Amino acid sequence: MTEKRKKLGFIGGGQMGEALIKGVLAAGLYRSAELVVAEPSEPRRQLLADRYDVPVCQQSGPLWAGCDVLVLAVKPQVMGTVLAQAGPLAGERRQLLISIAAGVSTAFIEEALAPRSVPVVRVMPNTPALVLAGASALCPGRAAGEEDLKLAEGIFAAVGKTVILPETAMDAVTGLSGSGPAYVFTFLESLIDAGVKVGLSREVAAVLARQTIAGSLQLVEESRQSPAELRAMVTSPGGTTIAGLHALERGAFRALIMDAVEAATRRSRELGSN
Ligand SMILES: NC(=O)c1ccc[n+]([C@@H]2O[C@H](COP(=O)([O-])OP(=O)(O)OC[C@H]3O[C@@H](n4cnc5c(N)ncnc54)[C@H](OP(=O)(O)O)[C@@H]3O)[C@@H](O)[C@H]2O)c1
């Protein structure tokens, strides 16, 4: 069995679990029969089996017994129960655990399974992973080695971009890319409302605002110029754009964004310490 052909189990087949299943299948990293999903909800099991042809089961026991890599894709508040359910099965074989639960530290998982030493990789993905355009940060726990990290990175690379960081950076990642899509959606909504304010229909404003955000990002990616350079390019002396930018600066737009990321980072730290 080559490394990429290790049996991959998902404990939790919700939104994120499904995104990862879709990604690893689309990328050809795994075949359906090499995956298995433990999911308590019967309609979710049915949907995953129908949509992706993956084996499903109600309890996680068979996954702890039979998988080389396990993705823990449950809500943070049920993580303790899930690890307790692992019982003596966890750590019986060498098994990599990948947790995506927000705010759950690698130490929490390691301690729940002690004295067995289990490699853990913690990941903070974001919702665009649902359309294979996510941003994920990964960090290794105490027993995870280079190979474990590489394997986990391959899975998240199938649903977007990845970075590897120390665990101390995970709250900042949550504040920036974890919560980030909500900031962008709010900006998009604001642009649409602004279009309506200056007399455009909501439909037209929505088309223009969405394409403006998507197109601007594409320009950043393809031109390889910095956002500051691209902004200067469209800001002619005494023109319309500098008038708009002046209003943004007067409203402390940048400071507000920094405050938002800082507040979310702080909240992530608070939740994690509970
Ligand atoms: N969605 C995001 O943007 C995002 C971003 C970063 C991190 N995360 C993290 O990803 C994790 C999953 O989030 P999600 O959005 O995918 O949540 P979700 O849609 O609620 O999925 C969690 C799934 O786990 C199932 N489950 C509950 N207890 C279980 C058990 N003992 N064994 C197996 N499965 C069990 C749930 O079933 P029931 O509904 O029947 O309880 C549910 O289908 C969370 O920890 C979250 O912090 C999510």
The ligand as an ORCA input file, in Angstrom:
! r2SCAN-3c Opt
* xyz 0 1
  N     -17.658     24.863      8.756
  C     -16.576     25.638      8.872
  O     -16.413     26.688      8.288
  C     -15.426     25.240      9.736
  C     -14.231     25.962      9.643
  C     -13.165     25.560     10.442
  C     -13.308     24.507     11.315
  N     -14.500     23.858     11.382
  C     -14.632     22.769     12.333
  O     -15.047     21.621     11.650
  C     -15.789     20.812     12.547
  C     -17.018     20.328     11.826
  O     -17.776     21.455     11.428
  P     -18.994     21.313     10.420
  O     -19.326     22.684      9.970
  O     -18.680     20.259      9.421
  O     -20.117     20.793     11.460
  P     -21.365     19.875     11.170
  O     -21.889     20.119      9.801
  O     -22.289     19.994     12.358
  O     -20.737     18.406     11.161
  C     -20.432     17.650     12.303
  C     -21.024     16.262     12.084
  O     -20.532     15.373     13.093
  C     -21.592     14.528     13.474
  N     -21.358     13.915     14.786
  C     -21.760     14.323     16.025
  N     -21.347     13.462     16.971
  C     -20.666     12.473     16.347
  C     -20.008     11.287     16.772
  N     -19.942     10.967     18.075
  N     -19.420     10.500     15.856
  C     -19.463     10.826     14.554
  N     -20.080     11.928     14.083
  C     -20.672     12.756     14.957
  C     -22.777     15.445     13.451
  O     -23.980     14.704     13.415
  P     -25.306     15.331     14.121
  O     -25.625     16.560     13.359
  O     -26.309     14.244     13.980
  O     -24.910     15.632     15.541
  C     -22.550     16.235     12.185
  O     -23.082     15.599     11.046
  C     -16.088     21.665     13.773
  O     -15.298     21.231     14.864
  C     -15.686     23.046     13.382
  O     -15.127     23.758     14.476
  C     -15.562     24.182     10.607
*
